[in-house]
Amino acid sequence: MTTPGRWQALVALGTAATLTLTACAGTGGTTAPATAKKVDVSTTVPSDPVTLTLAYSNDPPTKTLVDAFTKLHPNVTIKPQMTPFNDYVKSIKLSMSSDSAPDIAQYNPGAMNSLVPAGLILDLGPWSKAYGWDGKFPPASLEVLSSDKAAKRFGTGGLYAAPGALSVVGVYYNKEILSKAGVKDVPKTLGEFEAALAKVKGAGQTPLSLGALQVGGFHLWNALLNVTGDVKAYRSWVYGEPGGTIENPGAQKATKMLMDWADKGYFPESANATADADALANFSKGKSAFLVTGNWAATTLETEMKENVGFFLMPSESTTPLNVASGASVAYAISAKSKYPNVAAAFLDFLSSPEAAKIEFDGGFMPVDTKAELGATGLRGDIAKAFTPVAQNNGIVPFPDYASPGMIDKLTPGVQGLISKKMTADDFLRSLQESWDGHHGS
């Protein structure tokens, strides 16, 4: 997953023992499969004194979640440990295969590509059934966390993590700039969106802020693909289903549209050298009319722009919303070496509660409980309104870098090549498919 500034953290509970939580990311080598052990599944949280170690990355709203959980379970003491994001890749693979493996690890598809085949994390299916997670978590959020034992094909097989918070990519807009450019209404179709970009350009303003140096470029491409392509075909490709391909008419259309927008000057000339944080800052300072990024930017934009910012999902080519958007979840897996998997699973279940939903939303993410009453207004009210039908209609799709461990290394420079006219649409899509073929053995 590739959303900068994404909320990452969490805690677990246990019985008369120390549970360790850690952030998980990256790729690397494998280890011998862990010896399977029988687990008697239980949803009861014992009352024995518990000391927990919480390892996480970056700066999520950890303390609020911890306080809420320990209020329910005062016998639990939590000691957080932060791991720098850049150390994610190596640390989780080493720690999960060590004798002191963490009980809970933040899920990342790159790391799971070796941890699942090695038998180092548990299939959570028994706890999903015991807790009724199929009715608590959006189906798409569980689907993407399921895979075969080789961790090459997703959306099938065992459930290897549970989501702790959700995200969605959409379009932020500057109300004042649009008004001055003569754009009276929020675009309801892709054609209306393109017309708005043209009006802003004609008014002498930059239509779209873009950070193509990092993930912003392929987030834009992915948002276009979601509304121009076949969603079923896209899922087939991302999940690694046999015969999956990104070399299809919908992807061609999205790719050529991005190239056309670059040719028309809808992005700043410096887009390829602009980081995501700088693209966000430029938009917040009124240097562009639109910005395509995720809900994780909402808190910053509300603070900087007050009532002058709104949000909508990338519109489809018709007036009928597709209710499809790229997103991801902060999710957690349980170590196969854990002595207390039932206690760890109890915390994962807590993340689906209405109380946790409010904390997740206030922390800048969409809650796992999509029916929770959030009382959201303003910008985050816009996001919640747009996201709810997506989540409830199984419309969340993974980011394209999910398709293979090396995909992000093709996506970012590939989009840069499209913008600079150094790469054709055919070359770009072929490079993505080659990465997919190399991983899935097609």
N, C-alpha and C positions, 0 to 999 in steps of 0.2 A: 504494500500500500504506500502511497506517495504523497500524502497530504501534509504540507509543512505546518508546524505549530499544532499538530493534532493532539487532542487530549489523550494522555497515556498514563495509566497508573492502575493500581487498585490493591485491594486487601483481601485477605481470606480469614477464616476462623478455624479453630481447631480444638482438640481436647488434650490437656496436659502434655503439650508438645509444642515445638516450634515449627511453624509453617513458613516457607520462604516464597515470596512472589518476586518475579523478575520480569523485565521487559525482554521481548523476543524479536529478533530480526535477523535477516541475512541468509547467506548461503555458506556452504562449506562441506567438509567431509562427513562421512557417516561413521557409525560405530556399530558394533555387533548388537543384534536385537536384544532388548531387555527381556528377562525371563518373565513370562506372564504369571500373574498371580490372581487368585480368586478374590473378588471384592463383594462383600455383602452390602448391597446398596441400602442406604437409609437416608431419610430426609430430616432426621432429628438432630438438633444441635445440642450436644452435651453441655453441662453447666460447669465443668471443671475449669480451673484457671488456665489461660492460654496466653502464650507470648508469640506474637507473629512478627516476621521480618518482611517488610515490604520494599522490594527493589523495583524501580521504575525509571523512565527516561523523560527528560524535559521537565516541564512544570505544570502538570495537570491540577485540577481542583481536588487533590488527594485528601487533604485534611477534612474537608466537608463530608466526603463520602465515608471516611474513617469514623468521624464523629457520629454520623447517622447510624452506622452499623454497630459501633461499640455502645451506643445508647440502647440498642436493642439487646446487645449481648455484653453487659458490663464486666463479665469475666475475661474478656479479650483485651489484651494489650498489643498495640501495633507499633513496631519499630521500622520506620521507612528507610530505605536505602536507594539513592538515585544513581543510575548508570548513565553516563553521557551517551547521547544518541550515536555518536560516531563509533562507540565501542559495542553497539548492539550486536552486530553481526558475529563477532568472535565470541563475545561473552556468553551468549545464550547457548551456543552449540557446545562450548566447553563445559559450562555449568550443568547443562541437562545430562551430559554423559558422565559427569563426575560422581563420586561417592556422596557428595553433599548437594545433590541435584535439588533445585527449587521445586516446591510442590505445585506452584502455579506459574505459568510463563505466558507473557503477552504473545499472542499469536502473530505470526508473520508467514506468509506462504513460502518465502524463500527459505526460511529456517525449517519449516515443516516438511519441505521436500526431502530432507534427510532425517529429521526427528521421527516422522511418522513411519517410514520404512524400517527404521532402526528399532521400532517398538518402544520409544522413549516417552511417548505421551499416550494417554488413555482415550479410548473411544467412549464418548460421553453419552452414548445412546441409552444406557440403563438409567442414568440420572434424568435425561430428557423425558423419558417415559414416566419416571417416578414423580417428577415435578410438573409434568404437563407443559414442557417448553414449547411444543408445537402450537399451543394456544396463547403463549406469553410473548414469544419473539416473532417478529415478522418472518414469514417463510423464507424470503430471499436471503435474510441475514443468517439463517441456519444452513441454507443450501450451499452458500459459498464457503462455509466452514466444514463442509463434508467432502470426503475424498476416498478414493480407493487406497489400499494399503501401500501402494507405490507412490502415493501423493503426486500423481501425474494427471489424474482425471478428477475434476471437482464436480460437485453437485450430485454425488452418488456415494455409496459405501458408508463408512462410519462418520460420526460427528466428532470432530477433534477439537472443538472449541465452542465457547458460547459468547455472544456479543455483550459488550459492556456499554456501548454508546454508538450511535450511527452518524454518518455524515452524508451530505449530498452536494453535488456541484450544480450551480446555476448562474444566473446573470444578475449582477448588481448594477444599478443605474443611478446616475446623478440627475435628480429631478429638475434642478435649475438649468443645467446645460440643455437637457431635452426640451424644456419649455422655450428657451431662447432660440433653439434650432427649429421650432415649429412642430415638434413631436408632441402631440396632445395626449395620446393614450399609450399605455404599456403595450408593446407589440404582442399580438395574439397568434401570429403565424410567423414562420420563418421569413416569408416574403416581406412582411411588415417590419421585421427586425432588420433586414437588409436595407429597406427603405429608410429606416431611422439612422442606420450607419451612414448612409449617403447624405442625409440631411445635415447630420452633425459635421461631416467632412466639408460639405458646402458652406456651412456657417463658420468655417475656419478653425474648428476644434478637432482634437484627436478623438476619433470614435471609440477605440478600444485599447485599453491598457493591457500589455501582454508581457509576461516574464518567460520568454522562451529559453532563457539560459538554464532554467530548471524544469519544473514539471508543468508550469502554466501553459506552455505551448501545446503539449499533448492533452491537457485537460480540455482545452478549447476544441481540438480535433475530436476528442472523444464525445464532447457534448454535441457536436454537429453529427457525428456518426449515430448517436442515439436516436436522432430524429429523422435521419435520412436513410438509414440502413434497416435491415431485418434484425430485430432484437433477438429472435430465436437463433439466427445464424451467428450473431455476435456472441451470445452465451455459449453456443456450441464451441466456438473457437477459444474463448477465454477459459472454459472449463476443461479443454483438452479432449473433447469427444472425437472419436475416429472420424476422419474426413473433414474436420474443422478447417476453415480457411478464412483469411481476412482479405484475400484477393477476390473481391466480389463487387458488384455494381454499387451497393450502398456505401462501401468504404471508398470507392473511387469518387463518388459524388461528394462525400464529406471532405476528402483530401483536396479535390479540385476547388471546392468552395473556399477552403482555407487559403489556398494559393491565390485565388481570385481576390480575396479580401486584402491579402498582402500587396498584390499588384495595384489595387485601387488606393493604397495608402491608408487603410483603416487601422493599421498598427503603427506605433512609433518606429522610426528608422532604426532605433537602438534596441528593438525588441529582442534580438538574438543575444545581446549583451546585458539584458536586464534580468535581475533575479526576481523571484516571486515577491519577496518582501518590498523591493523597490517598485514593482508594478502596483502592489497594494497601496504603497505610500503615494505614488503618483495619482492614482484614482482618488484617494481620500483627500488629496489637496486640490481637487478640481481640474486635473490635467487631462482627464478623459471622461467620456460619457458613460462607458460601460467597462465592466471587469468580470471575466468569467473565472470563478473560483468557488471554493466550498463554504459551507456555513461556519467553518472555523474562523472566518474573517469578520464575522458579524459584530463581535464585541468591539474590535478596533474601529470598525466603520461607524458604529453607533456613537462611539465616543468622539470621533473626529468630525463626523458629518451631521450628527443630530438627526433632524427630520428630513434632511435633504437626500436620503438614500433609500432605495427600495430594492426588491428582489423578485425575480421570476425565473421559472425554469426555461431552458432553451425551448422555444416554441416549435411545434411541428409544422409541416408544410400545409396542413389543413387547420381549420378552426377547432377541430376536436382534439383535446389534449391527449397525448399518448400515455401520460403518467409514467414516464420512464426517465430515469436519471442515474448517472454514475455516482457511486458512493462507496463507503467502506465502513467497517466497524472496528472499534477497539475491542478486541476479543481475547479470551483467555483459555489456555489449555491446562490440563492437569498432568503432572509428571507420573509416569508409570512406576516410579520409585517412591512415590508419596506413601507414607504410612497412614495418612488421614485423607483419602480422596473424598469421603463423604462430607467432611467439614469444608474442604475446598469447594465442592459442588454447591454447598449451601450458600456460600458467598456469591457464586455465579447466579444462583437463583434470585438473590437479593437485588441484583442489578436490573431485574425485570419488574421491580416493584414501583408503584406510583411515587413513593418517597424518593427512590433513586432517580426516577424520571425527572423530577424537578431539579435535582442536583446536576444531572447530566446536561439538562437544557441551560441552566444558569451558567454552567461551565463552558458553554459555547458549542454544544453538540445536540443532535436530535436524540431524544430518549428511545430506549428499547421499547418501552410501553407507549405505543403510538396512539393509544386512546386516552392517555393521561390528560387531565385538565391543567393546562399550563398558564392560562391567563395571559398569553403573550400578546403584546401590542407592538406597533411600530415595525422596525425592520425584522426583528425575530418573529413577529406575528406573521409577516409576509412569508418568511421561510417555513414556519410551521404549517401555514395554510397550503403552501405548495408541496411540502414534503408528505403530508398525511395521506393523500390519495396514492402517492407513489408507493409508500411503505405498505399500505393496506391492500394494494392491488398487485403485490409482488413485483413491483417495477424497479427495484434497486438492482443495478447491474454493476459488476466489478470494474475497476479501472483496467485498462489494457495491459499494464505491466504485470498483471496477475497471470497472464497467459504462459509465461516461461521465466525462469530465473534471470536470464539475460535480456529480457524484453526492454527494460528501461534504458539500456545502453543503445538500443536501436531507436526508441521513440524520441528521446530528447534531441540528439543530433539530426535525426531524420526530419523532424518538424523544422529545425533550424535550416536544413537544406531546402525544404519546400519554400520557406519564407525568402531565402536568399537566391532562389532559382537555381541552386546547384544540384537539386535532386528532382526527378520527375515523380509524378504520382505512382507510376508503375514501379519505379525503383524503390520508393518508400515502402509500399505495401509488400513488395517482394522481400525486402530486408526483414520486415516483421514476420513474414511467413517462414523465412529461413530459420529465424530464431525459434519459432514454434516447432518446426519440423525437427530441428536439432534436439529439442527437449523431449518431444513426444514420439520420436522415432519414426516419423512418417516419411 
